[in-house]
Amino acid sequence: MKFVRLTAGLLVLGPVVMIVGLLVRFLSGPADCQEAARPIILALERFHRVHGRYPDALEALTREKFLRRIPETTWNLGVMHFDDFQYWVDPDLDYYCLAYTEADVFGGIGPSHWDDIFYVSFRGAWDDAPGVPPCDLFTLPVERAGERFRASRSSASLRLLVKKLAEYTGDGGRLPCCLFLEDLRAAAGPLSPCTIDGTPGLCVQAVDAEAATFGFLTAVTKTPLRGVMEEVVLIAGLEPKSNPVRWRTVFRKDLAP
């Protein structure tokens, strides 16, 4: 009988403890995730001032005593913020992104919408703020590298932009190559028409003494293994001694049959 009473008590007590725990998290701490993230952002900037770079992971902030602990995401009335804060860093371009996931849990049965909210360090703002463009983790490195190239027009910054373009994947399953080239124009500025190996293409050139130059071509090819026609963007460094020109594919999209 005592065992039955104990079991019944635990069955009643368990949900009560859970509800109390949720209420404590609900009512304590910062009112929203962006306020909760402020200590992380400030600690990241202090880390950068000391080391000249951002850390590879948030755990470095507690390991090196820039924070006592990493703040958790908060729960607000009607809104849940799942998981912990997410962090990405690009050491080449010296910036980071911080993010959290938000869901409206009282808009219906279960979450009615999901949003990933990003803070981008070189913008200094969350992407749900008025006038701030939404964050795209695929195109953001190209955007940042493009800013640096347009400011300096140096060969080093052009090569870094080309590196980020080569790493770019975007949504090649659905987007046409012309949208990739739009991202390229937005990053590098105006592109010059040129002829490369007898084929019309586009070129971008640095304006320093080295004057590094890269050319871009679009082409339609057939994949050797799948036998599918695809549209591709090719890139090559046009150095004076580059003969023949060495092309590499930086973007591809399957063409509809």
NORNOR-V564440 format. One record per residue. PHI is phi in degrees with one decimal (NA if undefined). D_CENTER is the distance of its C-alpha to the mean C-alpha in Angstrom with 2 decimals. Layout:
PHI/D_CENTER, PHI/D_CENTER
This chain:
NA/59.38, -61.0/57.59, -63.7/54.88, -64.5/54.46, -64.2/54.26, -63.4/51.68, -62.5/49.52, -62.5/49.83, -62.6/48.96, -66.2/45.79, -64.1/44.79, -78.8/45.24, -69.5/43.77, -55.6/40.53, -60.8/39.12, -63.7/40.44, -60.8/38.62, -63.0/35.37, -64.7/35.86, -62.0/36.76, -61.1/33.68, -65.4/31.46, -64.5/33.42, -60.7/33.06, -67.1/29.26, -64.3/29.44, -100.0/31.67, -102.4/30.71, 80.5/28.00, -61.9/25.78, -75.1/25.92, -148.1/22.21, -65.4/18.90, -68.2/17.94, -68.7/21.31, -63.6/20.92, -81.8/17.70, -55.9/19.60, -60.9/21.21, -65.5/17.97, -62.9/16.67, -64.5/20.18, -67.2/20.45, -62.5/17.29, -70.5/18.87, -65.2/22.20, -58.3/20.86, -65.5/19.48, -63.9/22.90, -77.7/24.70, -103.8/22.80, 75.2/21.21, -159.5/17.74, -91.5/15.34, -69.5/16.14, -71.3/14.72, -149.6/14.99, -64.6/16.21, -58.9/19.55, -64.0/20.38, -67.1/20.89, -80.9/23.71, -62.7/25.04, -102.7/25.63, 68.3/26.92, -80.3/24.39, -140.7/24.26, -74.0/26.89, -153.5/24.50, -81.0/20.93, -58.3/21.38, -90.4/20.97, -67.9/19.52, -104.7/22.46, -115.9/24.45, -111.4/25.95, -61.6/28.78, 84.1/27.63, -131.7/23.95, -114.8/22.42, -115.7/19.24, -80.6/18.75, 64.6/17.70, -91.6/16.77, -64.1/14.01, -101.2/10.85, -139.3/9.49, -130.5/7.13, -132.9/8.75, -116.4/9.19, -67.1/13.01, -63.5/13.74, -108.0/12.36, 57.4/13.15, -147.4/10.40, -140.3/8.53, -124.4/6.71, -120.6/9.32, -147.4/9.69, -142.6/12.78, -106.7/14.24, -119.3/17.24, -137.6/20.16, -84.5/23.44, -96.6/26.09, -110.6/29.19, -84.1/28.51, 167.7/30.41, -82.1/30.96, 82.8/27.80, -60.2/24.38, -97.1/24.53, -156.0/20.87, -125.1/17.49, -137.5/14.62, -99.9/11.25, -104.6/11.30, -117.1/8.64, -107.9/10.02, -112.3/8.68, -63.1/11.39, -77.2/12.41, -89.2/12.85, 68.4/14.65, -156.5/14.25, -79.8/12.92, -81.7/11.80, -95.8/14.98, -76.3/17.16, -57.6/19.46, 82.3/18.45, -95.7/14.76, -66.6/12.68, -63.1/10.37, -82.0/6.62, -122.2/5.29, -63.3/2.08, -75.5/5.54, -91.9/7.21, -59.2/5.70, -60.8/7.41, -66.3/10.26, -59.3/10.62, -66.7/10.93, -63.6/13.17, -64.4/15.07, -58.6/15.87, -66.2/17.34, -67.5/19.28, -63.7/20.72, -75.5/21.85, -111.1/23.58, 52.6/24.15, -89.6/24.72, -65.5/24.82, -63.3/22.60, -70.6/19.77, -67.9/20.41, -63.8/20.22, -66.9/16.85, -61.6/15.62, -63.7/17.34, -59.6/15.78, -69.3/12.20, -65.2/13.79, -68.1/15.41, -85.7/12.30, -65.4/10.87, -119.2/11.60, 54.1/10.63, -127.3/13.29, -60.8/16.22, -72.1/18.43, -126.2/18.93, -83.4/17.89, -74.1/20.64, -63.5/20.39, -62.5/21.37, -73.5/18.01, -61.4/16.40, -67.2/19.12, -64.5/18.40, -61.9/14.87, -63.1/16.84, -63.4/19.44, -63.4/17.16, -80.2/15.68, -92.5/19.04, 91.6/21.51, -57.5/24.65, -104.0/25.26, -96.5/28.87, -63.6/30.71, -153.2/32.19, -115.4/34.08, -123.9/32.96, 53.0/35.45, 79.8/37.18, -114.6/34.14, -63.7/32.71, -151.4/29.14, -128.1/26.94, -130.6/26.71, -133.2/24.92, -133.6/26.74, -75.2/26.39, -111.6/29.27, -84.5/30.16, -63.1/33.12, -72.8/31.27, 52.7/30.05, -58.0/27.56, -133.9/27.21, -129.4/25.02, -115.9/26.01, -128.7/24.31, -130.4/26.24, -110.0/25.77, -151.6/28.06, -112.4/29.08, -131.0/29.80, -114.9/30.96, -68.8/29.24, -68.3/31.96, -88.2/31.31, -89.2/30.40, 69.0/32.44, -102.4/29.88, -75.9/29.60, -141.7/26.17, -96.6/24.94, -131.9/23.13, -109.7/21.88, -109.3/23.49, -131.3/22.94, -151.3/25.54, -80.4/26.48, -100.4/29.75, -77.5/31.59, -55.9/35.36, -97.6/36.29, -78.0/33.76, -144.3/36.39, -78.7/35.54, -68.7/32.02, -101.3/29.51, -95.6/26.93, -139.4/23.80, -82.9/21.76, -114.5/18.13, -157.9/17.80, -147.1/20.08, -146.6/21.06, -65.8/24.09, -89.9/26.78, -63.7/28.59, -66.7/32.05
